[in-house]
Amino acid sequence: MSIVFTKEKIKFYLKLALAFFLLNMIGSLITEPEILLQRAVNHTWCLLFVVGLHYIFLEYTIPSIKLTLKSILRALLLILIHLLLYSLGLYGWRELGVLLHLYTPTRVFVKPCDGVGYFFAYSMASLFFFSLVRHIYNYIKLKQAEQKLRIEKQEAELNYLKSQTNPHFLFNTLNNIYSLTRDKSDLAPESILRLSKILRFMLYETSGDYIAIEQEIRIISDYIALEKLRYDESLHVNFNYDIEDMKQAIPPLLLIPLVENAFKHGVSETRQTPFVDIHLSLKQRQLNFTIINSAETAAESKNVKENIGLSNLRRQLELLYKDFSLTVQPGVSDFTADLRINLASHV
């Protein structure tokens, strides 16, 4: 393993040196303000020596330690060398500064060993500071990287779910049109025209992360109109909404799976008096979406097996919001889906 000097790391260590210098200056300003300038020059001279040692120790010596006898012995030797440099080396660096008139002694040491001890303490204090800040910095970067990776993973999964939802929606709609063309219905051309309108919306309006709630209402209305072409006057559909702000943003095609589910697994399987009641409200960022549709469901059937549309919707909600609820409840002759979202809880 070799010592690698990168521009980013060098900048980081220089910033640490500046921070440690300022801390020392604050202490000197409080205790020895009369020699503040001299101590500033002295600290600068000492930091020129220890910053390089800190870089090598933290970026090379410590990371190079492996759980092998050879590596441990090598690491112990390097640590010993570092200790000597942090003590004798820094004291010698101080004496060199004195000779070059770059370091002004502000302390008198009776014995050289006193000076060595003093500068070793200085080295260890600065090493502790550098190590602590570096550890916090790396921890924050690691958490940020994990957060970024988690977001990218969630976005990939969300895109995958969306890519499943659209073909699933198209497949079911084409099946409806197929039934009209098979019966040679005069409504087949109109159904194809309405489908093309829906597809145009899906291609050009849903590429972003959000659309206005009024666009979602429009696509729901178009889908209802398309579905009604398959049925005679026996089908009753009621779609009402109470929206505080029609420009409120929501993820595109978030509500359509519940509408599609009501027709495909409810109305289409109802032999008598099929109906769909849809109510949408959005006030103070609280979205409530309730669908009640006719269904041939036994009252005692409490366990509902979710199809791909509902399961995909539930997973999308888990990825998008912290505060939401999606409940489905079969009744004697109907089926209720209730979706509640706090739009302010977007992840």
C-alpha atoms as one frame of an Amber mdcrd trajectory, in Angstrom:
protein
   0.000   0.000   0.000   1.449   3.360  -1.052   0.777   6.870   0.174  -1.738
   8.578  -2.086  -2.061  12.349  -2.093  -5.328  13.566  -3.559  -6.470  17.124
  -4.035  -9.612  16.514  -2.001  -7.746  15.040   0.981  -5.071  17.724   0.936
  -7.774  20.414   1.032  -9.492  18.596   3.885  -6.296  18.405   5.981  -5.501
  22.041   5.303  -8.979  22.953   6.563  -8.366  20.852   9.680  -5.055  22.623
  10.194  -6.770  25.994   9.913  -9.457  24.939  12.404  -6.848  23.676  14.899
  -4.832  26.880  14.410  -7.877  29.028  15.149  -8.652  27.017  18.295  -5.105
  27.607  19.505  -5.341  31.288  18.707  -8.553  31.601  20.697  -6.799  29.981
  23.660  -3.790  32.254  23.265  -6.011  35.325  23.002  -7.516  34.436  26.361
  -4.343  33.408  28.212  -1.465  35.284  26.490  -2.853  38.104  24.349   0.389
  40.082  24.575   2.322  37.490  22.521  -0.532  36.527  20.211   1.362  37.315
  16.995   4.442  35.350  18.052   2.338  32.342  19.011   0.475  32.551  15.676
   3.785  32.305  13.800   4.991  29.495  16.084   1.783  27.470  15.626   2.016
  27.898  11.877   5.579  26.592  11.919   4.635  23.568  14.041   1.584  22.780
  11.944   3.707  22.644   8.809   5.435  19.653  10.405   2.592  17.797  12.135
  -0.010  18.080   9.350   2.160  16.006   7.049   2.686  13.437   9.800  -1.048
  13.307  10.510  -1.785  12.749   6.830   0.646   9.836   6.599  -0.447   8.343
   9.926  -4.199   8.519   9.281  -4.236   7.858   5.534  -1.434   5.302   5.259
  -0.182   3.819   8.538  -3.545   3.042  10.155  -5.281   1.756   6.974  -2.273
  -0.469   6.181  -2.689  -2.522   9.370  -3.866  -6.056   8.544  -4.508  -9.051
  10.773  -1.249 -10.743   9.873   1.928 -11.034  11.941   4.024  -9.320   9.296
   1.556  -6.450   8.950   1.247  -5.963  12.713   5.022  -5.888  13.212   5.364
  -3.451  10.334   2.603  -1.275  11.779   4.243  -1.261  15.224   7.511  -0.124
  13.646   5.720   2.663  11.741   3.871   3.770  14.870   7.163   3.884  16.790
   8.668   6.044  14.057   5.638   8.313  14.210   5.963   8.663  17.994   9.611
   9.638  17.624   8.754  12.184  14.958   5.852  13.534  17.010   8.200  14.094
  19.970  11.893  14.370  19.060  11.106  15.289  15.475   8.799  18.162  16.334
  11.221  19.439  18.990  14.006  19.343  16.390  11.717  21.133  13.944  11.206
  23.819  16.592  14.984  24.209  17.021  15.372  24.494  13.258  12.793  27.274
  13.249  14.704  29.076  15.982  17.936  28.866  13.950  16.156  30.197  10.861
  14.504  32.946  12.917  11.091  31.575  11.941  10.181  30.448  15.444  10.283
  32.743  18.466  10.608  30.826  21.751   7.903  31.821  24.198   8.723  29.064
  26.689  12.023  28.191  28.328  12.784  24.490  28.808  15.333  23.656  31.505
  16.001  20.285  29.938  15.584  19.144  26.317  13.381  16.318  27.546  10.937
  18.930  28.900  10.698  20.436  25.440  10.294  16.991  23.868   7.475  16.212
  26.295   5.768  19.541  25.651   5.817  19.142  21.885   4.750  15.499  22.129
   1.679  16.662  24.051   1.065  19.272  21.345   1.360  16.573  18.673  -1.037
  14.230  20.472  -3.569  17.010  21.020  -3.528  17.932  17.343  -3.633  14.241
  16.334  -6.679  13.695  18.534  -8.366  16.713  16.967  -7.556  15.609  13.415
  -8.631  11.999  14.116 -11.914  13.021  15.751 -12.941  15.460  13.036 -11.823
  13.047  10.295 -13.874  10.248  11.861 -16.976  12.464  12.076 -16.433  13.671
   8.513 -16.044  10.118   7.154 -19.072   8.964   9.134 -21.198  11.750   7.658
 -19.924  10.970   4.151 -20.687   7.285   4.661 -24.210   8.069   5.822 -24.697
  10.398   2.869 -23.451   7.692   0.503 -25.796   5.155   2.114 -28.670   7.622
   1.864 -27.867   8.310  -1.784 -27.644   4.588  -2.517 -30.951   3.986  -0.726
 -32.640   6.778  -2.680 -31.228   5.482  -5.969 -32.418   1.976  -5.106 -35.874
   3.255  -4.221 -36.036   5.310  -7.405 -35.032   2.271  -9.444 -37.696   0.171
  -7.742 -40.279   2.923  -8.176 -39.474   3.204 -11.875 -39.740  -0.566 -12.172
 -43.160  -0.531 -10.498 -44.294   2.243 -12.829 -42.998   0.300 -15.821 -45.120
  -2.625 -14.647 -48.213  -0.537 -14.006 -48.427   1.043 -17.458 -48.241  -2.215
 -19.476 -50.666  -3.822 -17.007 -53.085  -0.942 -17.523 -52.639  -1.130 -21.305
 -53.147  -4.905 -21.326 -56.462  -4.657 -19.490 -57.671  -1.789 -21.664 -56.791
  -3.634 -24.876 -58.746  -6.620 -23.604 -61.777  -4.363 -23.233 -61.375  -3.056
 -26.775 -60.893  -6.604 -28.040 -64.280  -7.586 -26.617 -65.882  -4.692 -28.519
 -64.186  -5.550 -31.803 -65.020  -9.235 -31.379 -68.682  -8.290 -31.032 -68.252
  -5.954 -34.033 -69.496  -3.083 -31.930 -69.870   0.344 -33.511 -68.212   1.694
 -30.366 -64.857   0.046 -31.153 -63.480   3.041 -33.144 -64.458   5.447 -30.359
 -62.831   3.191 -27.756 -59.609   3.143 -29.763 -59.738   6.945 -30.031 -60.187
   7.281 -26.273 -57.379   4.813 -25.664 -55.046   6.821 -27.903 -55.900   9.903
 -25.840 -55.006   8.075 -22.634 -51.769   6.738 -24.131 -50.821  10.217 -25.316
 -51.225  11.437 -21.765 -49.170   8.535 -20.383 -46.368   9.158 -22.878 -46.068
  12.920 -22.668 -47.539  13.983 -19.313 -46.323  11.357 -16.852 -42.556  11.427
 -17.437 -41.958  13.742 -14.476 -42.220  13.008 -10.777 -45.450  14.978 -10.333
 -48.543  16.116 -12.164 -51.356  18.427 -11.081 -54.332  16.723  -9.436 -56.555
  18.107 -12.222 -54.581  16.010 -14.733 -55.115  12.888 -12.645 -58.847  13.669
 -12.511 -58.895  14.090 -16.289 -57.252  10.720 -16.903 -59.653   9.039 -14.471
 -62.608  10.606 -16.293 -61.231   9.468 -19.670 -60.735   5.961 -18.362 -64.270
   5.847 -16.957 -65.635   7.017 -20.319 -63.650   4.283 -22.056 -64.925   1.606
 -19.688 -68.549   2.754 -20.014 -68.452   1.998 -23.731 -68.461  -1.706 -22.841
 -71.645  -1.548 -20.825 -75.242  -0.594 -21.444 -77.314   1.775 -19.337 -77.304
  -0.717 -16.449 -73.885   0.504 -15.328 -74.028   3.409 -12.900 -70.849   5.410
 -12.339 -70.623   8.304  -9.932 -67.377  10.255  -9.820 -67.283  13.351  -7.637
 -64.403  15.315  -6.179 -63.765  18.132  -3.752 -60.367  19.685  -4.401 -58.995
  22.681  -2.536 -56.295  23.393  -5.135 -56.495  21.818  -8.590 -52.778  22.548
  -9.104 -51.748  20.433  -6.091 -49.027  18.031  -7.233 -49.217  14.264  -6.870
 -47.255  11.418  -8.501 -48.684  10.601 -11.949 -51.159   7.713 -12.325 -51.218
   7.159  -8.577 -55.000   6.752  -8.346 -55.793   4.997 -11.618 -54.923   1.454
 -10.360 -57.809   1.617  -7.868 -60.215   2.764 -10.580 -58.999   0.055 -12.923
 -59.352  -2.523 -10.155 -62.958  -1.470  -9.534 -63.909  -2.171 -13.160 -61.787
  -5.235 -13.853 -62.385  -7.175 -10.626 -65.737  -5.666  -9.655 -68.023  -4.373
 -12.377 -66.943  -6.912 -15.001 -67.794  -9.753 -12.625 -71.136  -8.338 -11.475
 -74.171  -9.969 -13.044 -76.809  -7.539 -11.789 -76.818  -3.769 -11.327 -73.098
  -2.983 -11.669 -72.021   0.315 -10.139 -68.930   2.322  -9.205 -68.959   5.193
  -6.717 -65.766   7.256  -6.632 -65.087  10.120  -4.265 -61.880  12.154  -4.223
 -61.074  14.965  -1.802 -57.900  16.937  -1.253 -57.736  19.559   1.465 -54.756
  20.851   3.431 -52.566  18.263   1.707 -54.737  15.401   2.986 -55.843  13.217
   0.084 -58.800  10.862   0.530 -59.793   8.560  -2.306 -62.631   6.088  -1.833
 -64.075   3.673  -4.383 -67.064   1.456  -3.773 -67.937  -0.933  -6.585 -70.349
  -3.779  -7.072 -68.846  -7.236  -6.621 -69.869 -10.878  -6.373 -68.082 -11.303
  -3.018 -69.145 -13.425  -0.093 -69.472 -11.420   3.111 -67.457 -13.896   5.084
 -64.460 -13.577   2.733 -62.212 -11.315   4.807 -58.843 -12.086   3.225 -58.305
 -10.207  -0.002 -55.628 -11.400  -2.364 -54.202  -8.290  -3.969 -53.580  -8.330
  -7.708 -50.527  -6.810  -9.366 -52.176  -3.376  -9.610 -52.960  -3.122  -5.903
 -49.678  -4.674  -4.736 -47.682  -2.331  -6.986 -49.671   0.657  -5.729 -49.071
  -0.301  -2.110 -45.321  -0.627  -2.696 -45.199   2.717  -4.509 -46.937   4.342
  -1.559 -44.380   2.803   0.810 -41.566   4.301  -1.266 -43.198   7.704  -1.666
 -44.894   8.528   1.646 -44.398   8.014   5.346 -48.017   8.673   6.307 -50.631
   6.795   4.276 -53.183   4.023   4.529 -54.645   1.750   1.868 -57.460  -0.542
   2.940 -59.603  -2.873   0.867 -62.777  -4.325   2.326 -65.139  -6.826   0.665
 -68.835  -6.571   1.521 -71.904  -8.663   0.804 -72.340  -7.316  -2.722 -69.721
  -4.592  -2.959 -66.040  -3.894  -2.544 -64.518  -0.824  -0.925 -61.017   0.559
  -1.467 -59.993   3.492   0.677 -56.772   5.423   0.188 -55.625   8.189   2.510
 -52.346  10.067   2.024 -50.722  12.901   3.871 -48.995  14.496   0.885 -46.773
  16.471   3.241 -45.167  13.200   4.356 -43.423  12.669   1.022 -40.094  10.907
   1.544
